[in-house]
Amino acid sequence: MTDLIFAHPDRVVGGMRPLKAWRHFRKLIADKEDTEQVFHIIEALRDRRYEDHTRRFFATPAGRDAIATNTHLPDLLDDHARLNALPADSVGAAYVAFMAREGLSAAGLVAESEKFRGGDARFDDQLERFGNRLRDTHDLFHILSGYGRDALGEQCVLAFSYGLNPTWGILFIAWAGARVMQKRVPADVRVYAAVREAQALGRAATNIVHQDIAALLAEPLDAARARLNIGEPAAYHAAHAALRAHGIDPFDLLGEKKAASAASVGAAPELAKAA
């Protein structure tokens, strides 16, 4: 490990700042697509466990390879032509379909993290590279865990992530978000049960971040889930079923898409008159 230091001597750790985390959480609740806020929260609640996770990763074959090659994962993950050449049942093919459907890119997540960092110094140390790896593999967690990008799915994938690599920031977002959500849905929609199950599924699984990502992308999705011991998110699916029974679209929990659609329909006659 002598060719990549663990922590740069100029690196400053801010310590636990719960009030700062709460301020950024309120912004995230106002706009769940404002991913920059997630990075602020994680940084404000970072504890010593992050260092432990970093040391464990760089002791693995994947970690040692990450030092030797310094592969930039967003380049691999955004090479959709290469991933589309993989078999249709592969992790890579599912990943490309998911990213295209959601209008996402690995480079886009990097850009959000750069907003958070602003003019702060970058340090090429193990802590930096592990943090980047956690960021870059986030959407793979969606694919492998089976959680969507709906409001509940995002809370669950964070709880799943916490089960793999526990840090206070991730746990805070998952459970604080679940509390806000549970208040807004009927009581029989068991948000807490889904998030609790996700945390347990993550705890039981083999760590995704420790995998050879290129090899993982080429695996059949079902085989990869079985190898990594990733269970079925039954409580999440049950919560979706309960929402639909109440006439609520799980992917439009706050009715924002419905309102936008209604506004668009309402505006059409006026646009026609103007034309």
Backbone torsions as a table, in degrees:
resi	resn	phi	psi	omega
1	MET	NA	8.4	-174.3
2	THR	-71.7	-16.9	-177.7
3	ASP	-87.3	-2.6	175.0
4	LEU	-146.4	110.3	-175.7
5	ILE	-68.4	154.7	-178.4
6	PHE	-68.6	-51.2	-179.7
7	ALA	-138.7	127.3	178.5
8	HIS	-63.8	138.6	-177.2
9	PRO	-61.2	-21.4	179.4
10	ASP	-90.0	-2.5	-179.1
11	ARG	-69.0	133.3	178.6
12	VAL	-115.5	127.3	177.4
13	VAL	-99.5	125.2	-172.8
14	GLY	-75.0	-18.1	-177.9
15	GLY	83.5	-177.8	-177.1
16	MET	-78.8	123.3	-179.8
17	ARG	-132.1	78.5	-173.9
18	PRO	-62.4	-35.8	-179.8
19	LEU	-66.2	-39.1	176.0
20	LYS	-62.5	-43.1	178.9
21	ALA	-60.7	-41.6	-178.8
22	TRP	-64.9	-40.4	179.3
23	ARG	-61.4	-43.2	-179.3
24	HIS	-73.3	-29.2	176.6
25	PHE	-65.0	-39.8	178.3
26	ARG	-61.1	-37.7	176.9
27	LYS	-67.5	-38.0	179.4
28	LEU	-66.4	-40.0	178.2
29	ILE	-63.6	-37.3	179.5
30	ALA	-66.5	-28.8	-179.8
31	ASP	-151.7	98.5	-175.8
32	LYS	-66.7	-14.8	177.4
33	GLU	-83.5	-6.4	-179.2
34	ASP	-81.2	73.3	-172.8
35	THR	-61.9	-25.3	179.7
36	GLU	-53.0	-35.4	-176.8
37	GLN	-64.0	-31.0	178.7
38	VAL	-59.8	-43.7	-179.1
39	PHE	-64.9	-37.9	176.9
40	HIS	-62.1	-44.4	-177.3
41	ILE	-65.1	-45.8	-179.6
42	ILE	-60.6	-43.0	179.9
43	GLU	-66.4	-37.7	-178.1
44	ALA	-70.3	-20.7	-177.3
45	LEU	-120.1	24.4	-179.1
46	ARG	-73.4	132.9	179.0
47	ASP	-122.6	-175.3	-174.3
48	ARG	-67.4	-16.9	180.0
49	ARG	-62.7	-30.0	178.1
50	TYR	-59.2	-41.0	177.8
51	GLU	-63.5	-40.5	178.3
52	ASP	-62.3	-43.5	178.5
53	HIS	-61.5	-40.3	-179.6
54	THR	-62.3	-46.1	-179.4
55	ARG	-62.5	-41.7	-179.1
56	ARG	-64.4	-41.3	-179.4
57	PHE	-63.0	-47.1	-175.3
58	PHE	-74.8	-2.8	172.2
59	ALA	-91.2	-7.1	-179.7
60	THR	-89.3	163.3	175.1
61	PRO	-56.8	-41.3	178.8
62	ALA	-63.6	-38.0	179.4
63	GLY	-67.4	-43.1	178.5
64	ARG	-65.2	-36.5	177.3
65	ASP	-67.7	-35.6	178.7
66	ALA	-62.4	-33.9	176.4
67	ILE	-72.6	-42.1	-175.6
68	ALA	-68.6	-38.9	-173.2
69	THR	-103.6	-25.4	-176.5
70	ASN	50.7	44.6	179.6
71	THR	-63.1	133.6	178.0
72	HIS	-90.7	101.5	-173.3
73	LEU	-57.3	-38.5	178.6
74	PRO	-56.6	-33.7	177.4
75	ASP	-63.6	-42.6	178.0
76	LEU	-65.7	-46.1	-174.5
77	LEU	-73.1	-27.9	179.5
78	ASP	-91.9	2.8	175.8
79	ASP	-84.7	74.2	-172.8
80	HIS	-67.8	-29.2	177.3
81	ALA	-62.2	-43.9	179.1
82	ARG	-66.6	-43.4	-178.4
83	LEU	-68.9	-33.2	178.4
84	ASN	-70.1	-17.4	176.8
85	ALA	-78.2	-11.1	177.2
86	LEU	-74.7	162.0	178.8
87	PRO	-55.7	152.0	-175.3
88	ALA	-62.8	-24.4	-178.5
89	ASP	-94.9	10.0	-175.1
90	SER	-81.2	162.1	174.2
91	VAL	-59.2	-42.2	-177.8
92	GLY	-62.1	-42.2	179.3
93	ALA	-65.5	-41.4	177.6
94	ALA	-64.7	-37.5	179.4
95	TYR	-64.2	-46.8	-179.9
96	VAL	-61.2	-44.1	179.8
97	ALA	-61.6	-42.2	179.7
98	PHE	-63.9	-47.4	-177.4
99	MET	-66.2	-38.8	178.4
100	ALA	-67.2	-42.9	-179.6
101	ARG	-62.7	-38.0	-176.2
102	GLU	-91.4	-5.0	-179.0
103	GLY	66.7	39.2	-175.6
104	LEU	-113.2	163.3	170.9
105	SER	-149.1	154.2	176.0
106	ALA	-64.3	-36.3	178.2
107	ALA	-64.3	-32.9	178.3
108	GLY	-64.4	-37.9	177.9
109	LEU	-68.5	-36.4	174.9
110	VAL	-60.4	-43.4	-179.2
111	ALA	-61.9	-38.8	177.8
112	GLU	-64.5	-39.4	179.5
113	SER	-68.4	-31.5	178.1
114	GLU	-69.1	-33.0	174.2
115	LYS	-59.9	-44.2	179.8
116	PHE	-62.2	-40.4	-174.4
117	ARG	-78.1	-26.7	177.9
118	GLY	54.6	-125.5	-178.5
119	GLY	-94.5	11.6	-179.2
120	ASP	-63.8	149.1	179.7
121	ALA	-67.6	145.7	174.0
122	ARG	-101.8	138.3	-179.8
123	PHE	-122.8	121.9	178.6
124	ASP	-83.5	82.5	177.2
125	ASP	-131.6	178.9	-178.0
126	GLN	-63.3	-38.0	179.3
127	LEU	-60.0	-41.3	179.4
128	GLU	-64.6	-48.9	-175.4
129	ARG	-67.7	-34.7	178.1
130	PHE	-69.8	-41.1	176.6
131	GLY	-59.7	-41.3	177.2
132	ASN	-62.3	-39.2	-178.8
133	ARG	-66.8	-41.0	176.1
134	LEU	-59.8	-45.2	178.8
135	ARG	-61.3	-48.9	-170.8
136	ASP	-70.7	-24.2	-178.9
137	THR	-94.6	2.1	-174.8
138	HIS	-54.7	-47.3	-176.3
139	ASP	-72.2	-23.4	170.7
140	LEU	-64.7	-32.2	176.6
141	PHE	-61.2	-39.7	176.7
142	HIS	-59.2	-47.7	-176.9
143	ILE	-62.0	-47.6	-173.6
144	LEU	-76.6	-33.1	-178.8
145	SER	-83.4	-23.4	-178.7
146	GLY	88.9	6.1	178.8
147	TYR	-88.1	132.8	-179.8
148	GLY	-82.4	-172.9	179.2
149	ARG	-97.4	15.4	170.5
150	ASP	-67.3	168.8	-175.8
151	ALA	-57.5	-45.7	180.0
152	LEU	-69.3	-38.5	179.4
153	GLY	-60.4	-37.8	178.8
154	GLU	-66.7	-40.9	177.7
155	GLN	-64.5	-39.8	-178.0
156	CYS	-68.8	-40.6	-178.7
157	VAL	-67.6	-29.9	175.3
158	LEU	-70.2	-41.5	177.1
159	ALA	-63.7	-38.7	175.5
160	PHE	-61.2	-43.8	178.3
161	SER	-61.7	-40.0	178.2
162	TYR	-61.7	-39.4	178.7
163	GLY	-59.7	-31.2	179.6
164	LEU	-83.6	-45.7	-175.1
165	ASN	-135.6	80.7	-172.0
166	PRO	-63.7	124.9	169.7
167	THR	-143.8	149.5	-174.0
168	TRP	-63.2	-36.2	-177.0
169	GLY	-60.9	-46.5	179.8
170	ILE	-64.0	-43.6	-179.8
171	LEU	-63.5	-41.2	-180.0
172	PHE	-60.2	-48.3	-178.6
173	ILE	-62.9	-43.7	-177.5
174	ALA	-60.5	-48.2	-173.5
175	TRP	-84.7	-33.9	175.4
176	ALA	-66.5	-40.3	176.4
177	GLY	-64.6	-39.4	178.1
178	ALA	-62.9	-38.5	179.4
179	ARG	-63.8	-44.8	178.0
180	VAL	-60.9	-43.5	-177.9
181	MET	-66.9	-42.9	-177.9
182	GLN	-60.9	-31.3	178.1
183	LYS	-69.5	-22.6	-172.5
184	ARG	-99.4	-5.0	-176.8
185	VAL	-120.6	162.7	176.8
186	PRO	-57.7	152.1	-173.4
187	ALA	-61.6	-28.6	-178.0
188	ASP	-80.7	-1.9	172.0
189	VAL	-87.1	103.3	-167.7
190	ARG	-87.6	79.1	-179.3
191	VAL	-63.2	-48.4	-177.7
192	TYR	-60.1	-39.0	-179.5
193	ALA	-63.5	-39.4	180.0
194	ALA	-66.0	-42.6	-179.1
195	VAL	-69.4	-40.4	178.3
196	ARG	-62.9	-42.4	177.9
197	GLU	-62.4	-41.7	-179.9
198	ALA	-60.3	-41.4	178.9
199	GLN	-63.0	-41.5	179.4
200	ALA	-67.3	-39.1	178.5
201	LEU	-63.5	-40.8	177.2
202	GLY	-64.4	-40.5	-179.2
203	ARG	-63.9	-33.3	-177.8
204	ALA	-83.0	-16.2	-173.0
205	ALA	-84.7	160.0	170.5
206	THR	-76.2	142.0	-171.2
207	ASN	-67.0	117.8	-179.2
208	ILE	-63.9	-38.6	-177.3
209	VAL	-61.8	-26.2	-177.5
210	HIS	-83.8	1.1	-176.0
211	GLN	-85.4	158.1	167.1
212	ASP	-73.1	105.5	-169.8
213	ILE	-65.9	-39.4	178.7
214	ALA	-61.4	-43.3	179.1
215	ALA	-68.4	-38.2	179.4
216	LEU	-62.2	-41.9	-179.5
217	LEU	-61.5	-29.1	-178.0
218	ALA	-84.3	-12.2	-179.0
219	GLU	-73.5	149.4	168.3
220	PRO	-60.3	138.5	-174.3
221	LEU	-58.8	-47.4	-178.5
222	ASP	-63.6	-39.0	179.3
223	ALA	-67.0	-38.6	179.0
224	ALA	-65.1	-42.5	178.2
225	ARG	-61.8	-41.1	179.5
226	ALA	-67.0	-45.1	-179.3
227	ARG	-61.6	-38.5	-178.4
228	LEU	-86.6	2.3	177.6
229	ASN	57.8	46.2	178.4
230	ILE	-96.6	115.3	-176.5
231	GLY	-80.8	172.2	-179.8
232	GLU	-77.4	131.6	179.7
233	PRO	-81.4	71.1	-172.9
234	ALA	-63.6	-41.2	-177.9
235	ALA	-66.9	-33.0	176.4
236	TYR	-64.4	-47.0	178.7
237	HIS	-65.0	-36.7	178.0
238	ALA	-64.8	-38.8	177.8
239	ALA	-64.8	-39.7	176.6
240	HIS	-61.8	-44.0	179.9
241	ALA	-62.0	-40.8	179.1
242	ALA	-65.1	-40.2	177.5
243	LEU	-61.7	-45.5	-178.9
244	ARG	-65.4	-33.8	177.5
245	ALA	-62.6	-26.4	177.0
246	HIS	-92.6	6.8	-179.9
247	GLY	76.9	21.2	-179.0
248	ILE	-106.3	127.0	176.1
249	ASP	-76.5	117.3	-179.5
250	PRO	-58.6	-24.3	-179.6
251	PHE	-93.1	6.0	175.8
252	ASP	-144.7	56.4	-170.7
253	LEU	-59.1	-34.7	-177.3
254	LEU	-97.0	4.7	177.9
255	GLY	72.4	17.8	-176.7
256	GLU	-68.3	-40.9	179.8
257	LYS	-67.0	-40.6	179.6
258	LYS	-62.8	-42.8	179.9
259	ALA	-64.9	-40.9	179.4
260	ALA	-65.0	-39.7	179.0
261	SER	-65.1	-42.9	179.1
262	ALA	-63.4	-40.5	179.2
263	ALA	-63.9	-38.6	179.8
264	SER	-66.2	-42.6	178.1
265	VAL	-64.8	-41.6	-179.9
266	GLY	-65.2	-30.4	-177.9
267	ALA	-80.8	-19.7	-174.3
268	ALA	-58.3	-46.4	179.2
269	PRO	-60.3	-39.3	-179.8
270	GLU	-65.5	-38.9	178.3
271	LEU	-65.1	-39.2	178.6
272	ALA	-62.6	-41.2	178.0
273	LYS	-62.1	-43.3	-178.6
274	ALA	-62.9	-34.6	179.8
275	ALA	-70.7	NA	NA
